[in-house]
Amino acid sequence: MPHPWIAQRMSRIDSSGIRRVFDLAAQLTDPVNLSIGQPDFPVPEPIKQAAVEAIRQDRNGYSVTQGIAPLLERLREQVAREYPQHADRQVFVTSGTSGALLLALMVLVDPGDEVVVMDPYFVMYPALVSLAGGKVVLVDTYPDFRLRPERLQAAITPRTKVILFNSPCNPTGHVADEEEVQAVAQLAREHGLALISDEIYRQFCYDQPFVSPARFYEQTLVVDGYSKAYAVTGWRLGFAHGPSEVIQEMLKLQQYSFVCAPHPLQWGILAAEQVDMSPQVEAYRRKRDLIHQGLADLYPMPKPQGAFYAFVQLPPGTTGQQFVEEAVKEQLLVIPGGIFSSRDTHIRISYAASDETIRRGIDILRRLHRRLAAT
């Protein structure tokens, strides 16, 4: 029986299945960890040095809610350069992309509103929508994880308020091409919907350029951040840009929740302009190829085009949860697909790991497939 003090909204939110896998990892002595979505390269030295210097200079109090002036100015220049046709877009610094998503959904969604989400989806989306009182409506993108406009159109009802879009996608690694992105933008425009574009993995595109729906629909609210590109996942630094009315309401809510993004770390991330991250992106392209070449003959998967995940199909009759339990016996940690989807027919593999760890994981996965296929 739930504790009488706990709010009803919490009954609609399950604890993250990813966290449960992390708990398993803590119990293993030498796990082959292909579960965590965290870059394995170190934070570039100039960024670390700038953050340490900011702390030593006593920049440790609150910043203004919208972010420090130098970082805001850089973000404004970046947005103006990328979207010169949207002169009235506003930008502010958030406590991570997750913080930006929470603010956006709390600002946009009333109880009973519907939020359209592509399936598979980032694990946090349903929980955040539920917290805002909304209802998630899923759009199936199987088997290749491409957006099909007719499926998206069919999901839109009079209750639809928001389309939540993610490319490059966690967990599938799919990068939406210009045709897909234009279709999303067009449907949002035709129906007068808010469109949130989660672009945290935009630096990790391997086969084609990144395309944002903000190019085609000026009302797009973009959430982005520094965690993945610079391996500062613990710094909780993100940003959002979009229509001024929406940004102002998000800022109002940030004042009463996060207050501001971590102040000294905002100064630290200013040093990111000194750093060329293309070698790291190229290394992850190679890791992507290593995973795909090592597994695609046994585990059907569209070749991931971005981020650092592969969403691979399991042998018939095997659920993701069953597979993960077997994998743990082999010291391998992966994430069951049911955490990211209405289906539990896949697993998510993160290749944000050393080449040695990836090769060990491939060996275990091939061995598991042979054993499961024989039963």
Residue pairs with C-beta under 8 A, 6 or more apart in sequence:
2 11
9 130
9 131
9 133
12 130
13 127
13 130
13 131
14 127
16 123
16 124
16 127
16 339
17 123
17 335
17 336
17 338
17 339
18 35
18 123
18 335
18 339
21 35
21 324
21 333
21 334
21 335
22 35
22 36
24 328
24 333
25 31
25 33
25 35
25 36
25 333
28 328
28 331
28 333
29 331
30 331
31 331
31 332
31 333
32 330
32 331
32 332
32 333
32 357
32 360
32 361
32 364
33 333
33 353
33 357
34 332
34 333
34 334
34 349
34 350
34 351
34 353
34 357
34 358
34 361
35 333
35 334
35 335
35 348
35 350
36 350
36 352
37 170
37 228
37 308
37 309
37 350
37 352
38 231
38 233
38 352
39 228
39 231
39 233
39 280
39 308
39 352
40 231
40 352
40 353
40 354
41 231
41 280
41 283
42 231
43 230
43 231
43 232
44 230
44 271
44 272
44 275
44 277
46 271
46 274
46 275
47 230
47 232
47 268
47 269
47 271
47 272
47 275
48 268
49 271
50 267
50 268
50 269
50 270
50 271
51 235
51 264
51 265
51 267
51 268
51 269
52 268
53 267
54 263
54 264
54 265
54 267
54 268
55 264
59 263
59 264
59 267
60 263
60 264
61 263
62 259
62 260
62 263
63 93
63 260
63 261
63 263
63 266
64 260
65 92
65 251
65 254
65 255
65 259
65 260
66 72
66 92
66 93
66 251
67 75
67 92
67 93
67 239
67 260
67 261
67 266
68 93
68 263
68 266
68 267
70 267
70 270
71 93
71 266
71 267
71 269
71 270
72 91
72 92
72 93
74 270
74 273
75 91
75 93
75 239
75 241
76 91
79 86
79 89
79 91
79 241
80 87
80 89
82 212
82 214
83 89
83 214
83 215
85 218
86 214
86 218
88 243
88 244
89 218
89 241
89 242
89 243
89 244
90 241
90 242
90 243
90 244
90 247
90 248
91 239
91 240
91 241
91 247
92 239
92 240
92 241
92 247
92 250
92 251
92 254
93 237
93 238
93 239
93 260
93 261
93 266
94 100
94 103
94 223
94 225
94 237
94 238
94 239
94 240
94 250
94 254
94 258
94 261
95 236
95 237
95 238
95 254
95 258
95 260
95 261
95 262
96 225
96 227
96 236
96 237
96 238
96 261
97 198
97 200
97 223
97 224
97 225
97 227
97 238
98 124
98 238
99 236
99 238
99 254
99 258
99 261
100 223
100 224
100 225
100 238
100 239
100 240
100 250
101 124
101 125
101 128
101 196
101 198
101 223
102 128
102 131
102 257
103 240
103 250
103 253
103 254
103 257
103 258
104 196
104 221
104 223
104 240
104 246
104 250
105 115
105 128
105 129
105 131
105 132
105 134
105 162
105 196
106 131
106 132
106 253
107 246
107 249
107 250
107 253
108 132
108 161
108 162
108 194
108 196
108 246
109 115
109 129
109 132
109 133
109 134
109 161
109 162
110 133
110 134
110 161
111 133
111 134
112 133
112 134
112 135
112 159
113 132
113 133
113 134
113 135
113 159
113 160
113 161
113 162
114 134
114 135
114 136
114 137
114 157
114 159
114 160
114 161
114 162
115 125
115 129
115 134
115 135
115 136
115 137
115 160
115 161
115 162
115 163
115 164
116 137
116 139
116 152
116 155
116 156
116 160
116 162
116 163
116 164
117 125
117 126
117 129
117 136
117 137
117 138
117 139
117 164
118 138
118 139
118 141
118 147
118 165
118 166
118 169
119 138
119 139
119 140
119 141
119 142
119 341
119 342
119 343
120 141
120 145
120 169
120 171
120 172
120 311
120 337
120 340
120 341
120 346
121 138
121 164
121 166
121 340
121 341
122 166
122 169
122 170
122 171
122 198
122 340
123 339
123 340
125 136
125 164
126 136
129 135
129 136
129 164
130 136
134 161
134 162
135 159
137 155
137 157
137 160
138 155
138 342
139 147
139 151
139 152
139 155
140 151
140 342
141 147
141 148
141 151
141 172
141 174
142 343
143 300
143 302
144 174
144 302
145 169
145 172
145 174
145 302
145 311
146 174
146 176
146 180
147 176
147 180
147 183
147 184
149 183
149 186
149 187
152 163
152 183
152 184
152 187
153 187
156 187
156 191
156 193
160 191
160 193
161 193
161 194
162 193
162 194
162 195
162 196
163 184
163 187
163 188
163 193
163 194
163 195
163 196
164 196
164 198
165 176
165 184
165 195
165 196
165 197
165 198
165 213
166 197
166 198
167 174
167 175
167 176
167 180
167 181
167 197
167 199
167 210
167 211
167 306
168 174
168 175
168 201
168 202
168 204
168 205
168 210
168 305
168 306
168 307
169 175
169 176
169 201
169 306
169 307
170 200
170 201
170 307
170 309
171 309
171 311
171 335
171 337
171 340
171 348
172 302
172 304
172 309
172 311
173 288
173 302
173 304
173 305
173 306
173 307
173 308
173 309
173 310
173 311
174 302
174 304
174 305
174 306
175 205
175 206
175 207
175 208
175 210
175 305
175 306
176 184
176 211
177 208
177 211
178 211
181 211
181 212
181 213
181 215
181 216
182 213
182 216
184 195
184 213
185 195
185 213
185 215
185 216
185 217
185 220
186 216
186 217
187 193
188 194
188 195
188 213
188 217
188 219
188 220
189 217
189 219
194 219
194 221
194 246
195 213
195 217
195 219
195 220
195 221
196 220
196 221
196 223
197 212
197 213
197 214
197 220
197 221
197 222
197 223
198 223
199 210
199 212
199 222
199 223
199 224
200 223
200 224
200 225
200 227
200 228
200 238
201 228
201 306
201 307
201 308
202 210
202 212
202 224
203 228
203 229
203 277
203 281
204 228
204 229
204 281
204 284
204 306
204 307
204 308
205 305
205 306
206 281
206 284
206 285
206 288
206 304
206 305
206 306
207 303
207 305
208 305
210 306
212 220
212 222
213 220
214 220
214 222
214 242
218 243
219 242
219 243
220 242
221 240
221 241
221 242
221 243
221 246
222 240
222 241
222 242
223 238
223 239
223 240
224 238
224 239
224 240
225 237
225 238
225 239
226 232
226 235
226 237
226 238
226 269
226 272
227 233
227 235
227 236
227 237
227 238
228 307
228 308
229 272
229 277
230 269
230 272
230 275
230 277
232 265
232 268
232 269
235 262
235 265
235 268
235 269
236 261
236 262
236 265
237 261
237 262
237 265
237 266
237 269
238 261
240 247
240 250
241 247
254 260
284 308
284 351
284 352
287 308
287 351
287 352
287 353
287 355
287 358
288 303
288 304
288 308
288 310
288 351
290 351
290 355
290 358
290 359
290 362
291 304
291 310
291 349
291 351
291 358
291 362
292 301
292 303
292 304
292 310
294 358
294 359
294 362
294 365
294 366
295 301
295 310
295 312
295 349
295 362
295 365
295 366
296 303
298 365
298 366
298 369
299 312
299 313
299 314
299 365
299 369
300 312
300 313
301 310
301 311
301 312
301 313
304 310
304 311
308 350
308 351
308 352
309 348
309 349
309 350
309 351
310 348
310 349
310 351
311 337
311 340
311 346
311 347
311 348
311 349
312 346
312 347
312 349
313 345
313 346
314 320
314 323
314 337
314 345
314 346
314 347
314 372
315 369
315 372
315 373
318 372
319 336
319 338
319 344
319 345
320 335
320 336
320 337
320 338
320 339
320 344
320 345
320 346
320 347
321 336
321 338
321 344
323 334
323 336
323 347
323 368
323 372
324 333
324 334
324 335
324 336
324 347
326 368
326 371
326 372
327 333
327 334
327 347
327 364
327 365
327 368
330 364
330 367
330 368
331 364
332 361
332 364
332 365
332 368
334 347
334 348
334 349
334 361
335 347
335 348
335 350
336 344
336 347
336 348
337 343
337 344
337 345
337 346
337 347
337 348
338 344
339 348
340 348
349 361
349 365
351 358
353 361
